[in-house]
Amino acid sequence: MRPLLCEIRLGNLRHNYQTLKKIHGNKLLAVIKADAYGHGAVRCARALHDIADGFAVAFLEEAIELREQGITLPILILEGVFEPQEYDLIDKLDLWTVVHQQAQLESLLAHNWQKPATVWLKMDSGMHRAGFFPHNYAAAYTALAQSNKVAKIIKMSHFACADEAERDITDRQIEIFDLACEDLAGEESLANSAAMLRFETARRDWGRAGLALYGIDPTGEFSGCLKPVMRLSSQIFAERVLQPNEPIGYGATFYTKRSTRVGLVACGYGDGYPRRASSGTPIAVKGLRTQIIGRVSMDMLTVDLNDSHEGVGDVVELFGDLISVNEVAAAAGTIAYEIVCNMKRSKRIYIE
Ligand SMILES: *Cc1c(COP(=O)(O)O)cnc(C)c1O
């Protein structure tokens, strides 16, 4: 059997939820959109069911799957509806929804609700992707508040740069949000993972934790308190010794500089491992760090075994405990979010 394994350590997920909830204070939504960032939304939701305050997904279909699998906690739909008919199921399945634009607001108010809705009203405080502009926000809030169709409004916004060294943009977004909310009562939610870790002023009534929940540090400053949930491992299944100045793999992009022992690893871009993680990307063989040499193929990749006595049958960690997803992402010119979301084909196993 092919040895590529994607382990999901649910104990680490619970640890991270509890750690982040303590850091943020108040209540915390576990963001499990995109199949829980590739970790499996239903299994992650079940693992958090007795400790989470609620979940967040991107769109209605993701919430339906969770309800069908018996998840009864609150679920927030972060993008809100695409079509007015979706409010039927939001009502029936007792879901919470974001309203970020006028069309969603009007169709929500026109809908015949069986029970009053919980609405997260989104402000565009500077990211300029979605949300009501600050000068239109109070009017949207009032329209909802005065309607008998709305039970509760949570004021929310989202940050563009909370994980970047530059702090001014986030501080400015918080100022803009607070100014526009001055006279509006009710709960608030600002922080994603990076913001709850780095910006005390972004911690409000509700946090929304995604990346850090999976043990991936969005900033490089907090890895000590988070435990990686996903571990991708495989084995060396062949090895060869190449003379100096021999090419390896597609495109002959890497030439040996010395006599080189090369290990062949069962993992490739067909499994979601980034193809751009070429020569130099860190990888661990039997607990020792080494590097990828040559291009990543669809089903295999090659590693330098020179400085170890490892070989066929030895365990390879692509990322997890010894190698962070962030390191692989940096080597591949992408972000950790994209790598874990892309995991596929490997055998996924859950560890309680
Ligand atoms: C995805 C998402 C989050 C979670 O972000 P992380 O950086 O993964 O913590 C929070 N809020 C909104 C609106 C999102 O879309």
The ligand as an ORCA input file, in Angstrom:
! r2SCAN-3c Opt
* xyz 0 1
  C     -11.723     32.702      6.701
  C     -12.188     33.793      7.578
  C     -11.734     33.886      8.901
  C     -10.643     32.997      9.470
  O      -9.389     33.551      9.087
  P      -7.997     32.928      9.617
  O      -6.972     33.884      9.119
  O      -7.872     31.591      8.945
  O      -8.093     32.824     11.077
  C     -12.291     34.857      9.717
  N     -13.224     35.718      9.230
  C     -13.672     35.673      7.970
  C     -14.679     36.653      7.511
  C     -13.152     34.726      7.095
  O     -13.573     34.707      5.829
*
